[in-house]
Amino acid sequence: MFNIGLGELVFIALLVLIFIGPERLPKLMRQLGEMVYQLRVVIAQFNREFAEELRPLQEIQALREELNPVRQIGSVIDQVAQPPATSGRGLMPPPPGSATTAPALKPGAHPMTQLSQARQAAAATTPPPATAPTDGQAASPAHETSHER
């Protein structure tokens, strides 16, 4: 805290012993101890009184938080927005190979290389999106080209 080493403490003790003297040193240390004790008592009393003065403010703050309509609405929305627990029905896991499942990494290979290979493989196996026929086109495979307007 004060960055004082053992050598400095010994030096200060010697100076105190020289200037105050061995006869008055015990009395001075006793007085110093009593002053530190009194200071601790005053600080503890101040902390108690400060806490007592803050207690009503803390109660008001707690009531304000409890009665805050925005928080109440938010908690209701959170309860409504939570997905129901699935008991064999409801949400299905994503199909294998979908965008939510990550491909397994091969040990020793560079991750970026594996990522580009996985993208190429996904592009090769993914069929092109079906386009709906426009007004003048028939639904035949020969007319599946897009026209720019």
URGIZI-V606697 format. One record per residue. N is the residue number from 1. SS is DSSP state (H for helix, E for strand, C for the rest). BURIAL is # if it has 16 or more other C-alpha atoms within 10 Angstrom, else .. D_CENTER is the distance of its C-alpha to the mean C-alpha in Angstrom with 1 decimal. Layout:
N&SS&BURIAL&D_CENTER, N&SS&BURIAL&D_CENTER
This chain:
1&C&.&31.6, 2&C&.&35.0, 3&C&.&35.4, 4&C&.&38.8, 5&C&.&40.2, 6&H&.&42.9, 7&H&.&45.7, 8&H&.&44.8, 9&H&.&44.7, 10&H&.&48.1, 11&H&.&49.5, 12&H&.&48.3, 13&H&.&49.7, 14&H&.&53.0, 15&H&.&53.2, 16&H&.&52.6, 17&H&.&55.2, 18&H&.&57.7, 19&H&.&57.3, 20&H&.&56.8, 21&C&.&59.0, 22&H&.&58.9, 23&H&.&60.6, 24&H&.&58.1, 25&H&.&54.9, 26&H&.&54.4, 27&H&.&54.9, 28&H&.&52.5, 29&H&.&49.8, 30&H&.&50.4, 31&H&.&50.0, 32&H&.&46.8, 33&H&.&45.4, 34&H&.&46.5, 35&H&.&44.8, 36&H&.&41.5, 37&H&.&41.8, 38&H&.&42.7, 39&H&.&39.7, 40&H&.&37.4, 41&H&.&39.1, 42&H&.&38.8, 43&H&.&35.0, 44&H&.&34.5, 45&H&.&36.6, 46&H&.&34.8, 47&H&.&31.4, 48&H&.&33.0, 49&H&.&34.6, 50&H&.&31.5, 51&H&.&29.5, 52&H&.&32.5, 53&H&.&32.5, 54&H&.&28.8, 55&H&.&29.1, 56&H&.&30.7, 57&H&.&28.1, 58&H&.&25.3, 59&H&.&27.3, 60&H&.&27.8, 61&H&.&24.1, 62&H&.&23.5, 63&H&.&26.4, 64&H&.&25.2, 65&H&.&21.8, 66&H&.&23.8, 67&H&.&26.4, 68&C&.&24.3, 69&H&.&25.7, 70&H&.&22.9, 71&H&.&20.4, 72&H&.&23.2, 73&H&.&23.8, 74&H&.&20.2, 75&H&.&20.2, 76&H&.&23.5, 77&H&.&22.4, 78&H&.&19.4, 79&H&.&22.0, 80&H&.&24.5, 81&H&.&22.2, 82&C&.&21.2, 83&C&.&23.5, 84&C&.&26.2, 85&C&.&26.4, 86&C&.&28.7, 87&C&.&31.8, 88&C&.&33.6, 89&C&.&33.8, 90&C&.&31.5, 91&C&.&29.2, 92&C&.&30.6, 93&C&.&28.8, 94&C&.&29.2, 95&C&.&32.5, 96&C&.&32.7, 97&C&.&32.7, 98&C&.&30.7, 99&C&.&28.0, 100&C&.&25.2, 101&C&.&26.6, 102&C&.&26.2, 103&C&.&29.4, 104&C&.&29.7, 105&C&.&29.7, 106&C&.&32.9, 107&C&.&32.7, 108&C&.&34.1, 109&C&.&33.9, 110&C&.&31.9, 111&H&.&29.0, 112&H&.&30.0, 113&H&.&33.6, 114&H&.&32.5, 115&H&.&30.4, 116&H&.&33.4, 117&H&.&35.7, 118&H&.&33.6, 119&H&.&33.6, 120&H&.&37.4, 121&H&.&37.9, 122&H&.&36.0, 123&H&.&38.0, 124&H&.&41.2, 125&H&.&40.7, 126&C&.&39.3, 127&C&.&42.3, 128&C&.&42.7, 129&C&.&41.8, 130&C&.&44.8, 131&C&.&46.2, 132&C&.&48.1, 133&C&.&51.7, 134&C&.&52.4, 135&C&.&55.5, 136&C&.&58.1, 137&C&.&56.8, 138&C&.&57.8, 139&C&.&55.3, 140&C&.&56.8, 141&H&.&54.9, 142&H&.&57.1, 143&H&.&55.7, 144&C&.&51.9, 145&C&.&51.6, 146&C&.&49.7, 147&C&.&51.7, 148&C&.&50.5, 149&C&.&51.5
